[in-house]
Amino acid sequence: AAAAAQTTTSPAAAAGPVVFREETPPPLLPALEPLSVIARKTEAYCGPTDESNWVVPGRLMVGAFPGLPDDAENAALLSSILDE
């Protein structure tokens, strides 16, 4: 579906009107499972690194550091996560 466009003219915009597009919000994340359920299937919540884990398996991950200092290692890690 095409996003609805609203045109607003700004006095500071000498080049012409500024167009703002209202984006469709992303789908909501599913509800979190109860801790008693998570405790029975911890492997589903283990992340690809020792310092990461899935909050919502396959959808939302958290970790101590968002990348690695070495660019090649970081690219390999990100590729492995995206390939899962």
N, C-alpha and C positions, 0 to 999 in steps of 0.2 A: 504494500500500500504506500502511496506517495505521501510524504510528509506535507502538512499544511504550511504554507509560507505566509508570513506577515511582513509587510514592507514598512519600515520606519525611516523617516528622513531625519538625519542628524545635522544640526547647524555646523558642526565641526567637519562633516564629511563633504568636502567640496567636490569630490569626484562623483557623487551621486548618492542615491539612497542606500542605506544599509539594510540587508535582508537577514532576518533572524528566522531560523527554521525550528519548529517544535518537533522534537524527535520523539518517537514512540519509546517509552521506557522499556528497559530489558525485562524479561520475564522474572518474576519473583523467585527467589531460591526456595527450595522445599523446606518444610519444617524440620527442625533438628530432631533427631531420634532421642528418646530418653537415655540417660546415662547407663541405665541397667542394660539396655540393648547394645549400646556402644561397647560396654565392657565385655560382652560376649563375642564381639567380632572386631577386636582391636586391629587385626591385620588389614581390614578394609580402610582403617583410618591412618595407617602408617604411610608417611610420605616417602618420596624418592631419596631423601637425604636424612642423615641422622638427626637433623635439627628442624625437620618439617613434619607437618601432619595435615591430613585432610579434615576440615571442619564439616564439609559436605563432600563425601567421596566423589571425585571426578569433576567437581564444580568450584570449590572454594578451598584454597590451601593457605596455610600460615607457616611461618618459619622465623628463625632468628635473624637471617640476613637474606635479602632478596637476590643475591647473586654471589659470584666468586670473583676474587681480585684478578685472576688470570682470564683474559678474554676467550682463549681457546677452550679452557675448562668450563667457563660459563656457557658458551655456545653449546658444548656437548651436553651439559646438564639440562639446559632449556630444551634442547631437541629431544632428549630422553623423556622429559616430562610431557611435552606436547605429543609425542608418539604413543603415549600410554592410552 
